[in-house]
Amino acid sequence: MVDIDKLLQDAAQPAQVPDDLMARILADAQRLQPIARPFGQPMPNRRLRGLWGNLADMFGGPGVLAGLASVACAGIYLGAAQPTLVSALMLNNSISVEQLDYMPNIDALLTEE
């Protein structure tokens, strides 16, 4: 039968890593660290990559630029396609667009009746 306490005690001990392997791992990690630079400055030691590459570098990389483009597309879609609630209110003719509160505040909740 296996002694669970002994297995857990052995698992809690850190693994022994040779010093040369640890030095290589730390050197590789240091090499992959991002380079700190001011906002809007192109990445150093990079060849010119054209307009889109420089624009992506200015915003923080291609991932950030892709996220910004996705959010812009979603905003344009939500601005062009009216939400269901607004369309239902407009078809009912019980309320006009001027009466809709698109940015509600807490004042309505704080008033005492």
Backbone as a printed PyTorch tensor [residue, N CA C, xyz], in Angstrom:
tensor([[[  0.8400,  -1.1700,   0.0000],
         [  0.0000,   0.0000,   0.0000],
         [  0.8900,   1.2400,   0.0000]],

        [[  0.4520,   2.2750,  -0.6800],
         [  1.2270,   3.4930,  -0.8170],
         [  0.8860,   4.4370,   0.3380]],

        [[  1.9250,   5.0010,   0.9220],
         [  1.7220,   5.9460,   2.0110],
         [  1.4810,   7.3430,   1.4070]],

        [[  0.2520,   7.8630,   1.5460],
         [ -0.1440,   9.1400,   0.9540],
         [  0.6480,  10.2940,   1.5680]],

        [[  0.8750,  10.2440,   2.8730],
         [  1.6120,  11.3300,   3.5240],
         [  3.0260,  11.4420,   2.9790]],

        [[  3.6790,  10.3110,   2.7280],
         [  5.0340,  10.3420,   2.1850],
         [  5.0260,  10.8880,   0.7600]],

        [[  4.0260,  10.5290,  -0.0460],
         [  3.9360,  11.0440,  -1.4130],
         [  3.7240,  12.5600,  -1.4180]],

        [[  2.8470,  13.0550,  -0.5460],
         [  2.5990,  14.4910,  -0.4770],
         [  3.8230,  15.2500,   0.0220]],

        [[  4.5620,  14.6510,   0.9650],
         [  5.7690,  15.2890,   1.4720],
         [  6.8450,  15.3500,   0.3820]],

        [[  6.9600,  14.2930,  -0.3990],
         [  7.9300,  14.2790,  -1.4970],
         [  7.5330,  15.2610,  -2.5960]],

        [[  6.2540,  15.4220,  -2.8370],
         [  5.7990,  16.3390,  -3.8740],
         [  6.0080,  17.7930,  -3.4700]],

        [[  6.0480,  18.0730,  -2.1620],
         [  6.2270,  19.4380,  -1.6930],
         [  7.6750,  19.9110,  -1.8210]],

        [[  8.6020,  18.9840,  -1.9710],
         [ 10.0160,  19.3540,  -2.1050],
         [ 10.2760,  19.8910,  -3.5070]],

        [[ 11.0170,  21.0160,  -3.6450],
         [ 11.3210,  21.5360,  -4.9830],
         [ 12.2550,  20.5980,  -5.7360]],

        [[ 12.0900,  20.5820,  -7.0370],
         [ 12.9250,  19.7200,  -7.8750],
         [ 14.3310,  20.3000,  -7.9610]],

        [[ 15.3120,  19.4260,  -8.0160],
         [ 16.7050,  19.8500,  -8.1410],
         [ 17.0320,  20.0390,  -9.6200]],

        [[ 17.4170,  21.2860,  -9.9820],
         [ 17.7410,  21.6170, -11.3660],
         [ 19.2300,  21.9510, -11.4210]],

        [[ 19.9470,  21.3870, -12.3820],
         [ 21.3730,  21.7190, -12.4900],
         [ 21.5810,  23.2190, -12.7400]],

        [[ 22.7070,  23.7400, -12.2310],
         [ 22.9760,  25.1760, -12.3290],
         [ 23.1200,  25.6450, -13.7650]],

        [[ 23.7500,  24.8490, -14.6370],
         [ 23.9200,  25.2890, -16.0260],
         [ 22.5740,  25.3480, -16.7600]],

        [[ 21.6580,  24.4230, -16.4510],
         [ 20.3290,  24.4680, -17.0590],
         [ 19.5610,  25.6960, -16.5870]],

        [[ 19.6440,  26.0010, -15.2800],
         [ 18.9510,  27.1710, -14.7460],
         [ 19.5160,  28.4580, -15.3480]],

        [[ 20.8210,  28.5150, -15.5690],
         [ 21.4410,  29.6950, -16.1770],
         [ 20.9570,  29.8790, -17.6140]],

        [[ 20.8360,  28.7870, -18.3540],
         [ 20.3450,  28.8850, -19.7330],
         [ 18.8780,  29.3070, -19.7660]],

        [[ 18.0630,  28.7940, -18.8370],
         [ 16.6510,  29.1630, -18.7830],
         [ 16.5050,  30.6490, -18.4680]],

        [[ 17.2610,  31.1490, -17.4920],
         [ 17.1790,  32.5530, -17.1160],
         [ 17.6950,  33.4650, -18.2290]],

        [[ 18.7480,  33.0420, -18.9410],
         [ 19.2570,  33.8500, -20.0550],
         [ 18.2280,  33.9110, -21.1810]],

        [[ 17.5630,  32.8050, -21.4570],
         [ 16.5310,  32.7830, -22.4960],
         [ 15.3330,  33.6530, -22.0900]],

        [[ 14.9550,  33.6010, -20.8260],
         [ 13.8470,  34.4310, -20.3510],
         [ 14.2010,  35.9100, -20.4270]],

        [[ 15.4390,  36.2660, -20.1000],
         [ 15.8650,  37.6610, -20.1790],
         [ 15.8620,  38.1510, -21.6230]],

        [[ 16.2180,  37.2820, -22.5500],
         [ 16.2460,  37.6490, -23.9640],
         [ 14.8400,  37.9050, -24.4960]],

        [[ 13.8430,  37.2060, -23.9680],
         [ 12.4760,  37.3300, -24.4630],
         [ 11.6710,  38.4250, -23.7740]],

        [[ 12.2280,  39.0960, -22.7810],
         [ 11.5050,  40.1720, -22.1060],
         [ 11.2780,  41.3270, -23.0680]],

        [[ 10.1080,  41.9870, -22.9940],
         [  9.8530,  43.1250, -23.8860],
         [ 10.7590,  44.3030, -23.5470]],

        [[ 11.0440,  45.1010, -24.5690],
         [ 11.8940,  46.2640, -24.4060],
         [ 11.0140,  47.4550, -24.0460]],

        [[ 11.3480,  48.1410, -22.9590],
         [ 10.5790,  49.3140, -22.5600],
         [ 10.8880,  50.4610, -23.5180]],

        [[  9.8390,  51.1430, -23.9680],
         [ 10.0150,  52.2660, -24.8800],
         [  8.8760,  53.2440, -24.6630]],

        [[  9.0860,  54.5210, -24.9890],
         [  8.0150,  55.5070, -24.8490],
         [  6.8890,  55.2400, -25.8460]],

        [[  5.6920,  55.7300, -25.5100],
         [  4.5400,  55.5440, -26.3790],
         [  4.7750,  56.2370, -27.7140]],

        [[  4.4450,  55.5680, -28.7810],
         [  4.5480,  56.1440, -30.1100],
         [  5.8930,  55.9510, -30.7790]],

        [[  6.8830,  55.4360, -30.0560],
         [  8.1970,  55.2110, -30.6520],
         [  8.2210,  53.8220, -31.2810]],

        [[  8.7990,  53.6890, -32.4770],
         [  8.8650,  52.3650, -33.0940],
         [  9.8080,  51.4460, -32.3270]],

        [[  9.6050,  50.1740, -32.4970],
         [ 10.4540,  49.1880, -31.8360],
         [ 11.8840,  49.3270, -32.3530]],

        [[ 12.8810,  49.3120, -31.4690],
         [ 14.2600,  49.4180, -31.9310],
         [ 14.7110,  48.1400, -32.6380]],

        [[ 15.6830,  48.3080, -33.5160],
         [ 16.2830,  47.1870, -34.2600],
         [ 15.2760,  46.4390, -35.1150]],

        [[ 14.3200,  47.1520, -35.6430],
         [ 13.3660,  46.5420, -36.5650],
         [ 13.4420,  47.2820, -37.8840]],

        [[ 13.3490,  46.5510, -38.9370],
         [ 13.3330,  47.2050, -40.2380],
         [ 11.9500,  47.8080, -40.4600]],

        [[ 11.8570,  48.7760, -41.3350],
         [ 10.5650,  49.4040, -41.6050],
         [  9.6220,  48.3810, -42.2210]],

        [[  8.4350,  48.3220, -41.6910],
         [  7.4850,  47.3180, -42.1590],
         [  6.3000,  47.9330, -42.8600]],

        [[  6.3570,  49.1750, -43.1810],
         [  5.2520,  49.8060, -43.8780],
         [  4.3070,  50.4940, -42.9110]],

        [[  3.2310,  51.0230, -43.4660],
         [  2.2800,  51.8070, -42.6830],
         [  1.6140,  50.9840, -41.5910]],

        [[  1.1050,  49.8070, -41.9290],
         [  0.3650,  49.0070, -40.9480],
         [  1.2730,  48.4770, -39.8470]],

        [[  2.4810,  48.1060, -40.2070],
         [  3.4230,  47.6340, -39.1910],
         [  3.8160,  48.7300, -38.2290]],

        [[  4.0720,  49.9320, -38.7510],
         [  4.4080,  51.0540, -37.8820],
         [  3.2160,  51.4780, -37.0360]],

        [[  2.0090,  51.4380, -37.6040],
         [  0.8070,  51.7830, -36.8460],
         [  0.5690,  50.7740, -35.7230]],

        [[  0.7660,  49.4980, -36.0090],
         [  0.6060,  48.4700, -34.9780],
         [  1.6300,  48.6480, -33.8720]],

        [[  2.8800,  48.9890, -34.2190],
         [  3.8960,  49.2330, -33.1990],
         [  3.5520,  50.4430, -32.3460]],

        [[  2.9680,  51.4620, -32.9580],
         [  2.6420,  52.6700, -32.2170],
         [  1.5660,  52.4050, -31.1610]],

        [[  0.6250,  51.5080, -31.4500],
         [ -0.4480,  51.2140, -30.5080],
         [ -0.1120,  50.0940, -29.5320]],

        [[  1.0130,  49.4310, -29.7080],
         [  1.4010,  48.3980, -28.7590],
         [  1.4940,  47.0190, -29.3510]],

        [[  1.3340,  46.8770, -30.6360],
         [  1.4690,  45.5810, -31.2780],
         [  0.2540,  45.2450, -32.1110]],

        [[  0.3700,  44.1990, -32.9190],
         [ -0.7440,  43.8380, -33.7960],
         [ -1.9680,  43.3340, -33.0330]],

        [[ -1.7850,  42.7270, -31.8700],
         [ -2.9290,  42.2530, -31.0960],
         [ -3.7910,  43.3920, -30.5900]],

        [[ -3.1460,  44.4530, -30.1400],
         [ -3.8910,  45.6150, -29.6470],
         [ -4.6340,  46.2860, -30.7990]],

        [[ -3.9780,  46.3930, -31.9450],
         [ -4.6130,  47.0150, -33.1010],
         [ -5.7930,  46.1720, -33.5910]],

        [[ -5.6830,  44.8470, -33.5410],
         [ -6.7920,  43.9800, -33.9350],
         [ -7.9690,  44.1180, -32.9660]],

        [[ -7.6850,  44.2180, -31.6710],
         [ -8.7540,  44.4140, -30.6950],
         [ -9.4420,  45.7530, -30.8730]],

        [[ -8.6660,  46.7950, -31.1650],
         [ -9.2350,  48.1140, -31.4010],
         [-10.1260,  48.1160, -32.6370]],

        [[ -9.6980,  47.4310, -33.6890],
         [-10.5070,  47.3450, -34.9050],
         [-11.7960,  46.5600, -34.6510]],

        [[-11.7170,  45.4920, -33.8560],
         [-12.9180,  44.7020, -33.5440],
         [-13.9360,  45.5180, -32.7550]],

        [[-13.4500,  46.2790, -31.7830],
         [-14.3530,  47.0980, -30.9810],
         [-14.9640,  48.2070, -31.8320]],

        [[-14.1860,  48.7710, -32.7460],
         [-14.7220,  49.8090, -33.6300],
         [-15.8140,  49.2410, -34.5300]],

        [[-15.6010,  48.0340, -35.0590],
         [-16.6240,  47.3990, -35.9080],
         [-17.8880,  47.1020, -35.1040]],

        [[-17.7250,  46.6310, -33.8630],
         [-18.8940,  46.3560, -33.0230],
         [-19.6430,  47.6460, -32.7090]],

        [[-18.9290,  48.7290, -32.4690],
         [-19.5790,  50.0010, -32.1940],
         [-20.3390,  50.5290, -33.3950]],

        [[-19.7560,  50.3890, -34.5740],
         [-20.4440,  50.8310, -35.7890],
         [-21.7080,  49.9980, -36.0090]],

        [[-21.6160,  48.6850, -35.7810],
         [-22.7850,  47.8240, -35.9510],
         [-23.8870,  48.1930, -34.9630]],

        [[-23.5220,  48.3600, -33.6910],
         [-24.5430,  48.6990, -32.6970],
         [-25.1210,  50.0830, -32.9300]],

        [[-24.3560,  50.9790, -33.5270],
         [-24.8790,  52.2920, -33.8450],
         [-25.8100,  52.2630, -35.0370]],

        [[-25.5450,  51.3760, -36.0030],
         [-26.3660,  51.3150, -37.2130],
         [-27.6080,  50.4520, -37.0120]],

        [[-27.4730,  49.3400, -36.3230],
         [-28.6060,  48.4460, -36.0890],
         [-29.2330,  48.8100, -34.7490]],

        [[-30.4660,  49.2480, -34.7890],
         [-31.1060,  49.6490, -33.5420],
         [-31.3890,  48.4260, -32.6770]],

        [[-31.1470,  48.5330, -31.3810],
         [-31.4890,  47.4210, -30.4960],
         [-32.9890,  47.1450, -30.5120]],

        [[-33.3720,  45.9580, -30.1360],
         [-34.7710,  45.5310, -30.1840],
         [-35.6620,  46.4000, -29.3200]],

        [[-35.2100,  46.7900, -28.1400],
         [-36.0310,  47.5810, -27.2460],
         [-36.3680,  48.9320, -27.8640]],

        [[-35.4030,  49.5720, -28.4870],
         [-35.6600,  50.8690, -29.1050],
         [-36.6300,  50.7120, -30.2660]],

        [[-36.4570,  49.6730, -31.0810],
         [-37.3660,  49.4460, -32.2030],
         [-38.7820,  49.1610, -31.7180]],

        [[-38.9180,  48.3860, -30.6490],
         [-40.2530,  48.0740, -30.1280],
         [-40.9260,  49.3250, -29.5850]],

        [[-40.1830,  50.1810, -28.9460],
         [-40.7660,  51.4110, -28.4260],
         [-41.1830,  52.3410, -29.5600]],

        [[-40.4330,  52.3450, -30.6230],
         [-40.7540,  53.2230, -31.7440],
         [-41.9940,  52.7300, -32.4860]],

        [[-42.1660,  51.4100, -32.6050],
         [-43.3320,  50.8710, -33.3020],
         [-44.6110,  51.0530, -32.4830]],

        [[-44.4680,  51.1080, -31.1860],
         [-45.6160,  51.2510, -30.3110],
         [-46.1680,  52.6720, -30.3380]],

        [[-45.3760,  53.6270, -30.7610],
         [-45.7320,  55.0430, -30.8100],
         [-46.0910,  55.6070, -29.4380]],

        [[-45.7110,  54.9080, -28.3820],
         [-46.0040,  55.4260, -27.0480],
         [-44.9050,  56.3580, -26.5590]],

        [[-43.7710,  56.3350, -27.2160],
         [-42.6550,  57.1660, -26.7910],
         [-41.8810,  57.5970, -28.0240]],

        [[-41.3340,  58.7760, -27.9950],
         [-40.5420,  59.2510, -29.1320],
         [-39.0570,  59.1080, -28.8160]],

        [[-38.2600,  59.2870, -29.8210],
         [-36.8120,  59.1340, -29.6540],
         [-36.2780,  60.1800, -28.6870]],

        [[-36.8700,  61.3640, -28.6760],
         [-36.3960,  62.4200, -27.8000],
         [-36.6120,  62.0800, -26.3280]],

        [[-37.5740,  61.2130, -26.0210],
         [-37.8720,  60.8720, -24.6360],
         [-37.0160,  59.7260, -24.1110]],

        [[-36.2880,  59.0430, -24.9720],
         [-35.4540,  57.9280, -24.5360],
         [-34.2280,  58.4440, -23.8040]],

        [[-33.8760,  57.7740, -22.7310],
         [-32.6990,  58.1420, -21.9490],
         [-31.6180,  57.1000, -22.2240]],

        [[-30.6780,  57.4450, -23.0900],
         [-29.6280,  56.4950, -23.4660],
         [-28.5200,  56.4240, -22.4220]],

        [[-28.3800,  57.4470, -21.6180],
         [-27.3720,  57.4460, -20.5620],
         [-28.0650,  57.7330, -19.2310]],

        [[-28.6930,  56.7220, -18.6520],
         [-29.4180,  56.9650, -17.4020],
         [-28.4440,  57.2550, -16.2540]],

        [[-28.9310,  57.9810, -15.2710],
         [-28.1190,  58.2630, -14.1080],
         [-28.8470,  57.7790, -12.8680]],

        [[-28.2500,  57.9700, -11.7290],
         [-28.8090,  57.4520, -10.4860],
         [-29.8460,  58.3800,  -9.8670]],

        [[-30.0420,  59.5570, -10.4370],
         [-30.9690,  60.5220,  -9.8650],
         [-32.3890,  59.9850,  -9.7680]],

        [[-32.7970,  59.1950, -10.7560],
         [-34.1550,  58.6500, -10.7200],
         [-34.3350,  57.6690,  -9.5630]],

        [[-33.2750,  57.0050,  -9.1560],
         [-33.3670,  56.0640,  -8.0460],
         [-33.3360,  56.7660,  -6.6910]],

        [[-32.7480,  57.9560,  -6.6440],
         [-32.5880,  58.6490,  -5.3840],
         [-33.7870,  59.5170,  -5.0090]],

        [[-34.6590,  59.7990,  -5.9550],
         [-35.8000,  60.6570,  -5.6330],
         [-36.7990,  59.9090,  -4.7810]],

        [[-37.3420,  60.6070,  -3.8080],
         [-38.3470,  60.0060,  -2.9340],
         [-39.7320,  60.4100,  -3.4090]],

        [[-40.6180,  59.4820,  -3.4580],
         [-41.9750,  59.7670,  -3.9150],
         [-42.9460,  59.7510,  -2.7710]]])
